[in-house]
């Protein structure tokens, strides 16, 4: 592939990140390569070396993209760099991305710390989208060395996208590790939403049923919306047999929060999660809940039912429409 065509692949789109010209506030993480086991380190370095020999243009293109990040941000109407989604569609960028994230020193001679943090988040997001199990040791090394909660969440989401039992076991173990700071555990736990797995939806719903503080409850509902996301389930997965139970678990938890939390803010977040999931069976569940509810809750459920049914019809996601 010619360099010009590679550059065309990684067109800039919009992502809600701080400006690339804002400085400070992001601690430099420890070098992730040092926390890899000797065998994982050797395997990664060999893989990168082989990839560089086979696809040198992709290494050049990514290095150029990173170097031009401040200029790209300045030219963007949002003032941010966003290339993660586009990059994640091309598997040949995986080794170059892992080299920048795990092996190379941060390019702070070219970028501010804030800009590099923004670029890192895009690279991590792209790695997760590629869903390559070989990236798991590197992502775990990144997770264990990260100090910023927002980036911790991005890494956890990328690990969850791998969807393997091993990946989820690692995330669940870290989320339950009481020796970790609460902010770390919450960031890891809410990253589980991108895993199309029943066990992830169950863990998220269990945490929500504990009635956590509103801000954490909102984060859990966002993750549950991701777990049931109709768009996510429309793409191939080895765990398609878990779709019904995963989406039902996520939907039931969102409905519970809609009824049980007194805050309108939480109710709106629960409604959003149900829209993101767009699971038609939710309508049946609302009718069942209505029959066992008081007058006030029946009115709220009637409104939710009508709104969700209309949304499903308008988006073509209601069977028979």
HELIX and SHEET records of a PDB file:
HELIX    1   1 UNK A    3  UNK A    9  1                                   7    
HELIX    2   2 UNK A   32  UNK A   35  5                                   4    
HELIX    3   3 UNK A   38  UNK A   54  1                                  17    
HELIX    4   4 UNK A   56  UNK A   67  1                                  12    
HELIX    5   5 UNK A   69  UNK A   75  1                                   7    
HELIX    6   6 UNK A   84  UNK A   87  1                                   4    
HELIX    7   7 UNK A   91  UNK A   93  5                                   3    
HELIX    8   8 UNK A   94  UNK A   98  1                                   5    
HELIX    9   9 UNK A   99  UNK A  103  3                                   5    
HELIX   10  10 UNK A  113  UNK A  130  1                                  18    
HELIX   11  11 UNK A  133  UNK A  135  5                                   3    
HELIX   12  12 UNK A  136  UNK A  145  1                                  10    
HELIX   13  13 UNK A  149  UNK A  162  1                                  14    
HELIX   14  14 UNK A  165  UNK A  175  1                                  11    
HELIX   15  15 UNK A  182  UNK A  190  1                                   9    
HELIX   16  16 UNK A  191  UNK A  194  5                                   4    
HELIX   17  17 UNK A  198  UNK A  208  1                                  11    
HELIX   18  18 UNK A  214  UNK A  227  1                                  14    
HELIX   19  19 UNK A  230  UNK A  233  1                                   4    
HELIX   20  20 UNK A  240  UNK A  242  5                                   3    
HELIX   21  21 UNK A  243  UNK A  260  1                                  18    
HELIX   22  22 UNK A  264  UNK A  277  1                                  14    
HELIX   23  23 UNK A  281  UNK A  291  1                                  11    
HELIX   24  24 UNK A  295  UNK A  314  1                                  20    
END                                                                             
